[in-house]
């Protein structure tokens, strides 16, 4: 079923998974102990209902088909696996190292998306520190 979708819809589905996963992980501050696949799926479902055009482009029949749901679950798992295995860029590593020195703090991160989160959080901390 999934393979029958247009390339544009497939890309939109992948993007919706990635975007909602990033939003979910930010909401739990990248704390793996707080991660819940069910909570993520609920957030993704909310995202596709309110922010994705692809959801309205597929038929209700397809949306109700258990095979389609299995294929979506597989797509979610593949997307999450890809996120967790994507290495931080050299620029991200250098920026984190620099921010750690400025803030005199050690942070851990394991993937490119988490590195982005860490950089954003550390920049916020630095701004607060400089404004005090």
C-alpha positions in Angstrom: 0.0 0.0 0.0 2.7 2.5 1.0 4.6 1.8 -2.2 1.6 2.8 -4.2 1.6 6.4 -2.8 3.1 9.2 -4.8 6.7 10.2 -4.1 5.5 13.5 -2.7 3.2 11.9 -0.2 6.0 9.5 0.9 8.3 12.4 1.5 5.6 14.3 3.4 5.0 11.3 5.6 8.7 11.0 6.3 9.0 14.7 7.1 6.0 14.6 9.4 7.6 11.8 11.3 10.9 13.6 11.6 9.3 16.9 12.6 7.0 15.5 15.2 9.7 13.3 16.6 12.0 16.3 17.0 9.1 18.3 18.7 8.4 15.3 21.0 12.0 14.9 22.0 12.3 18.6 22.7 9.2 18.4 24.9 10.8 15.7 27.0 14.2 17.5 26.9 15.8 14.5 25.1 15.4 12.4 28.3 15.4 8.9 27.0 13.9 7.7 30.3 10.8 9.8 29.6 10.4 8.5 26.1 7.2 6.7 25.3 6.4 5.4 21.9 2.7 5.7 22.6 3.1 9.4 23.6 5.2 10.0 20.5 2.6 8.4 18.2 -0.1 10.4 19.8 1.9 13.6 19.2 2.5 12.5 15.6 -1.2 11.8 15.1 -2.0 15.2 16.3 0.6 16.7 14.0 -0.7 14.9 10.9 -4.3 15.9 11.7 -3.5 19.5 12.2 -0.4 20.3 10.2 0.1 17.8 7.4 -1.5 18.1 3.9 -0.7 14.4 3.0 -3.2 13.0 5.5 -6.1 14.6 3.6 -4.7 13.3 0.3 -5.1 9.6 1.1 -8.4 7.8 1.1 -10.4 7.0 4.3 -10.3 3.4 3.1 -6.5 3.4 3.1 -6.4 5.2 6.5 -8.5 2.4 8.0 -6.5 -0.5 6.4 -4.5 -2.4 9.0 -1.8 -3.1 6.4 -1.3 0.6 5.9 -0.9 1.1 9.7 1.7 -1.7 9.8 3.6 -0.1 7.0 3.4 3.3 8.7 4.7 1.7 11.9 7.6 0.3 9.9 8.2 3.7 8.4 8.2 5.3 11.9 10.7 2.8 13.2 13.0 3.3 10.2 12.8 7.1 10.5 13.6 7.0 14.3 16.5 4.6 13.7 17.9 6.9 11.0 17.6 9.9 13.4 19.5 8.1 16.2 22.2 6.9 13.9 22.9 10.2 12.1 26.2 11.4 13.5 26.5 15.0 14.6 28.3 17.2 12.1 31.8 18.5 12.7 30.4 22.0 13.0 28.0 20.9 15.7 30.7 19.1 17.6 33.0 22.2 17.4 30.1 24.5 18.5 29.2 22.2 21.4 32.8 22.1 22.5 33.1 25.8 22.4 29.8 26.3 24.3 30.8 23.8 26.9 34.0 25.8 27.5 32.1 29.0 27.8 29.6 27.6 30.2 32.0 25.3 32.0 29.6 22.5 31.5 29.7 18.9 30.1 26.8 17.7 28.1 26.3 14.4 26.3 24.6 13.9 23.0 24.5 11.0 20.6 23.0 12.1 17.2 22.7 15.1 14.9 19.2 16.0 16.0 20.1 15.8 19.7 23.2 17.9 19.0 21.0 20.6 17.5 18.9 20.5 20.7 22.0 20.7 22.9 23.3 23.7 21.0 20.0 25.5 21.3 19.8 24.9 25.0 23.4 25.9 25.6 22.9 29.1 23.6 19.9 29.9 25.8 21.9 29.3 28.9 24.7 31.5 27.6 22.3 34.3 26.8 20.8 34.1 30.4 24.3 34.1 31.8 25.4 37.1 29.8 22.2 39.1 30.7 22.8 38.6 34.4 
